[in-house]
Amino acid sequence: MTIAAIVLVIFLIATAAITFFALKKAFKMAIRAAIVAIILLVALVGGASLWWFGSGSVEKPPATKKSR
């Protein structure tokens, strides 16, 4: 899950950069910065939650034979 968290953060950072440059001519700087900040916040929260909840090791109980 750590790899998934890293990939998610990198993907959303790239999305934020593309959004920033795509909206360069359409919006004022404050609106662009707010949109990019929201995307980066989602990246950080999503990556942190994947890392936090996915880092626990799940151990299976030992296999036992059923006796009749």
C-alpha positions as CSV (number, residue, x, y, z in Angstrom):
1,M,0.0,0.0,0.0
2,T,3.0,2.3,0.5
3,I,3.6,2.2,-3.3
4,A,0.0,3.0,-4.0
5,A,0.2,6.0,-1.7
6,I,3.3,7.3,-3.4
7,V,1.8,6.7,-6.9
8,L,-1.4,8.6,-5.8
9,V,0.6,11.6,-4.5
10,I,2.8,11.7,-7.6
11,F,-0.3,11.4,-9.9
12,L,-2.2,14.2,-8.1
13,I,0.9,16.5,-8.1
14,A,1.2,16.0,-11.8
15,T,-2.5,16.7,-12.2
16,A,-2.1,19.9,-10.1
17,A,0.8,21.1,-12.3
18,I,-1.1,20.4,-15.5
19,T,-4.2,22.1,-14.1
20,F,-2.1,25.1,-13.1
21,F,-0.6,25.6,-16.6
22,A,-3.9,24.7,-18.4
23,L,-5.8,27.4,-16.5
24,K,-3.1,29.9,-16.8
25,K,-4.9,32.1,-19.3
26,A,-8.5,31.4,-18.1
27,F,-8.5,32.5,-14.4
28,K,-6.9,34.9,-12.1
29,M,-3.9,33.8,-10.0
30,A,-5.9,33.5,-6.8
31,I,-8.5,31.1,-8.3
32,R,-5.8,29.0,-9.9
33,A,-3.8,28.8,-6.7
34,A,-7.0,27.8,-4.8
35,I,-7.7,25.0,-7.3
36,V,-4.1,23.7,-7.2
37,A,-4.1,23.9,-3.4
38,I,-7.3,21.8,-3.2
39,I,-5.8,19.1,-5.6
40,L,-2.6,19.1,-3.5
41,L,-4.6,18.7,-0.3
42,V,-6.5,15.8,-1.7
43,A,-3.1,14.2,-2.7
44,L,-1.7,14.6,0.8
45,V,-4.8,13.3,2.6
46,G,-5.2,10.4,0.2
47,G,-1.6,9.4,0.3
48,A,-1.5,9.7,4.1
49,S,-4.6,7.7,4.5
50,L,-3.4,4.9,2.2
51,W,-0.1,4.9,4.0
52,W,-1.7,4.9,7.5
53,F,-4.4,2.3,6.9
54,G,-2.4,0.1,4.4
55,S,0.7,-0.2,6.5
56,G,-0.7,-2.7,9.0
57,S,0.5,-6.2,8.6
58,V,-2.3,-8.7,8.4
59,E,-1.3,-12.0,10.0
60,K,-3.2,-15.1,9.3
61,P,-3.8,-17.6,12.1
62,P,-1.8,-20.8,11.9
63,A,-3.4,-23.6,9.9
64,T,-4.9,-26.3,12.1
65,K,-6.1,-29.8,11.2
66,K,-9.7,-30.6,12.0
67,S,-10.0,-33.8,13.9
68,R,-13.0,-36.1,13.6
